[in-house]
Amino acid sequence: MKTTRSVILGTGASLPRRVVTNDELSKMVDTSDEWIVQRTGIKERHLAGEGETTATLGLAAAKAALSDAKLEARDIDLIILATSTPDHTFPATATEIQSALGTTQGVAFDLQAVCSGFVFALATADKFLTSGSHKRALVIGSETFSRILDWTDRSTCVLFGDGAGAVVLEARENLGVIAERGVITTHLRSDGRHKGKLYVDGGPSSSQTVGHLRMEGKEVFRHAVGMITDVIRDAFAAAGIGASDIDWFVPHQANRRIIDASADKLGISRDKVVVTVEKHGNTSAASIPLALDAAVRDGRIKQGQLVLLEAMGGGFTWGSALIRW
């Protein structure tokens, strides 16, 4: 029996020009390279400068993904941008990217699920494509978290970076077996009771300000591993596979200790885990597509391999996606 799957045709990435090392941060706040690396695994991050915004970074990543897929903007009829740091309260930054790509067909909109945003956007695009309503999608994760950080708070400002990543998806008919390419299964969750553990203390309706990111780091860490493994086990059960069947595990790049603990708990070998947090920091919704692009470019992720994605973000939100590349 024939069915439809969303197949990834290309990936792209974009990073701000400025690279900020831990040593540079230690001149701004009371911290050190040793302290940051030991607790997070982060060594450097990119920070957006003048003229670099969520839209410009997302546009560059989108163009790179289109080029990789050997497609033009006119071939796309759905653009979903995952971001918590839009250029404007409105219009949606996705429409700004759509305009800059020089296209008017289809639909473009933003999706906000913080660090889980890319997985949520991928799942949403998959529903559009497999329903038959749309043919090809650009799914982008782009963030400029440096603009909402409190640069006097060493517990948060050392963790985050800016950047963008994107993938191109196409609806294709297949027989629905696990060996065939495309998004096999996605699982999404949220629990609003945890708002106070990771949030921004501003917003148009509440304070009429942008606000700053606030986080209870120990509480986030405590919940992260359990929530992440929950949706991954759901993916395994839905697909009828186990940890040993995974070729690559591409987690949200928040903290090296969370990444390692999650892989260990699931029984996924650490040599199958794609890690870029040391170079990018936590880029929220951009972290997974940035890591995907890095692993595709260096030859690790190859067509036909089974790739597992996971993320957790403020709210809390969390989710997984299983893909045959």
N, C-alpha and C positions, 0 to 999 in steps of 0.2 A: 504493500500500500504506500503510495507516494505521500510525502508530507513536505513542509517547507522549513528550512533552517536559515538563520542569519549567519552568513559566512564572512569572516574578516578577510578583507582583500589588501589592506595596507595599514601601516602605522606611521605616526609622525610625532615629533617632539620639538619643543622650543624652550630655551632657558635664557634668563636675563644675562646681560654681559658681565655684570659685576659678581665676582666670587668673594664670599666673606668667610675667612677661616675662623676656627675657634680662638686662635691667638688674637686675631683682630677684635673679636667679641670681648675677650678678657680685658681689653683696654676701655670697654664701655660699661661693663658690669662686673661685679665680683664673682668671677668664674675662672676656669682654666681649661685648657685642652684636655688634660687628664680627667677632670671632673666630668666634662661633657661626653667624652668618648666612653668612659667607664659606665655611665648611666644610660647612654642612648645609642652609641655607635656612630654618632654623627661627627664628621671631621670638617665639613664645609657645607655651604649652601649658597644659592644664587639669590640675589635681592634685586628687585625691579628698580630701575633708575628713571630718570626723566624721559618721558615719552614711551615708557614701557608699562602697559596696563594689562588687565585680564583679557581685554579684547585683542590687543596687538599680539600677545603671546599665543592666545588661542587661534588667531588667524594664521600665524606662522606654522603652528602645529598642524592645523587643518590642511594648509597647502602642501606640507610635507607628506601627510597621509594620502592626499589625493594623488600626488606624484608617485608615491610608492604603489598605489593601486592602479596607476596608469589610467586615471579618470580625470574628467574636468568637473568644475563646480556645477555646470549645467546637468550633469548626470545624477546629482543628489536631489532628493525631494523631501528630506527630513534632516534637520540639524538640531541636536540636543546638546546644550552646554551645561555641564555640571560645575557649579561654582557657588561659593559662599561670599565671594568678593567681587560682585559685578561692578562694571564701570559706573553705572548709574542705578538709582533705585528703580527707575524704568526709563526707557524701554529695556526689554530683555537684551542682555549683551549678545546672545545668540543672533538676534536680528542685526546687530551691528556687524558681526562677523559675516552673516549672510550678505549684507550690503557690500562689505569690503571684498567679498569673493566675486561680486558682480552678478549675483543671481537673484531672481525674484520668485522662482517656482517653489512649490511645496510649503513647508512650515518650519519655523525655527523658534525655539523657546528654551528658557533656562530651567534647570532642575536643581533644587537645593536639598542636599542630604549630608552636608559637611564632608567629612573624609570618606564616607561611603558613597559620595555622589556619583563617581564614575560607574560603580557597579549598578547603582539604581538607574542611571541613564542608559547603560547597556541593556539592562533588563527591559526598560521602557521601549527602547528602540526595537528590541527583539519582538515585543508584542505588536508594534506597528507593522513590522516587516512580515511576520508570520501570519498576521491577519489578512494580508493581501492589500492593505490600504496604501502602502508605500513600497518602493522598490529598493532604494539605496539610502543609507543614512551616514551622516558624519556624527560621531559621538566624541565630544571633546571634554576634557577636564582641564580647567585653567584657573589658577589662583594667584593672588598677590597678597598673601597673608601678612607680609611685612607692613602693610598699611593699617592693620588692625592690631598690631602687637604693642604691648606696653614695654618700651625699651629700657625701663628701669626694673623690670621683673625678670630676674635671671632664671626663674623656674619655667618660663614660657618662651622668652625671646630667643633662647638658644636652640629651640626645637624646630622652628619652622623656616621654610624657604618658599620661593616663588618659582613658577614654571607652568608649562602646559604640555599635554599629550593628547593625541587623537587617534581614532581608528575609523576606517571606512568599512561599513557592513553592506552586504547585498543579499537579498532574499533569493534563495535557490531551492529548487525542488530536489528531494532525495528520498531514499527509502526509510529514513528515520532510524537507522541502526547506528550504534555508537561509533563505529569505524568511520562514518562519513563526516565531512567537515561541517563546522558551524557551532552555534551556541546550543548546547545540549540541555542544560537546565540552569535556572537561576532561583535563588532563595533570598528573600528580603525580610528584615525584621525592624521593629522600632519599639521603644519603651520610653515614653515621655517623662516618667517619674525621675529620670536621672538628669534632668536639665541642668541642675546646679553644679554638676561635676565637670561640665565642659560647655561653655557658652560665651557669648559676647554680651557685655553689659550695656548695650545701646541698640538703637533701632529707630526708624522713622516714627512709629506709633507710640513707643514707650518713652523714649528720651529725646527724640528729634536729633540724635547724634549717631555717629557711626559706632562709637564704643570701642572697647578693647577686649581681647580674648582673655578669659579667665578659666583656670583649670585646677582641679584637685587631682594632681598627678597620681598619687598612690591609689585613689579610688578608681581612676580610669584603668590603671594597670590591673587592678584586682578583678574588674569585670571583663576586661578585654579578652583574655585567653578563653574563658568559658563561652562567651558569646560567639567568638570566631569559630571555635570548634563545633558549636551547635549547628550552624548553617552549613558547615563543610560536611558534617556527617549526614545532614539532610541531602546534600548533593550526591554523596556516595550512595545513599540508599536509593535515590531516584534513578540513578544511572546504573545501579547494580555493579558497582566497582568498589575497590578499596584503595588505600593509600599507595600501595605498591604499583598500582596501575597508572599513577600520575607521572608524567614526564617532567613537568615544571610547575612549581607552586610560586605564584606571583602575588604576594600579600601587599596590603597597604603599608607604605614605608613610614611608620610612625616612630618606631623604637626597635633597635636590634634585639633587645631582650624579649620583647613581646613576640617578634617574628620567630626567634629561636624556640621560645617556650611553646608557641602554637604548633610549630612543625614537630617538635618532640612529642607533644601530647597526642598528635594525630598519627604519629609513626611515619611521617614523611622525612626521608633522608635530607639532611642539611645541604648536601651537594646538589639537590634538586630545587633549592630555593633561590629565587632571583632577589638579590639585595642591592639596592642603590642608595639606601638611606645615608650612607657615609658621605656621599657626594652631593646629595640634594636636600637632606633634612626632610622634615615632614611637609610635603607640598599639598596636603589635603586631597581634594578630588583629582589633582594632577598626578599623584604619586604612582598609581597603578599604570596608567598609559605611558608615563615616562619610563617606568621599569620595563614594560612590555617592549617599547621601542628599542631600549638599550639591548635587551636580550635577543631581539630579532636582528638588530644591526650587527651584533658580534657573533651571530651564527648559532647561538644556543637554541633558540626556539625555531623549529623547522616545521614545514607543512606536514600535517598528518599526526603531529604530537598532541597529547592530551594536556591541556593547560588549565590549572585551577586558580581562580582569583578570589580574594576575600578582602573585606574592609570593615572598619568600625569607625563611627564618628559621633560627634556631639548629638545629643537628643535623648537617649542614645539611638543611633541607627546602625545596622550592620547587615551584611549580605555576602553572598558567594555566587560565583558563576563558573560553570564548567564548560570548556570550549575545546572542540577538536580543531586544531589550527589548520 
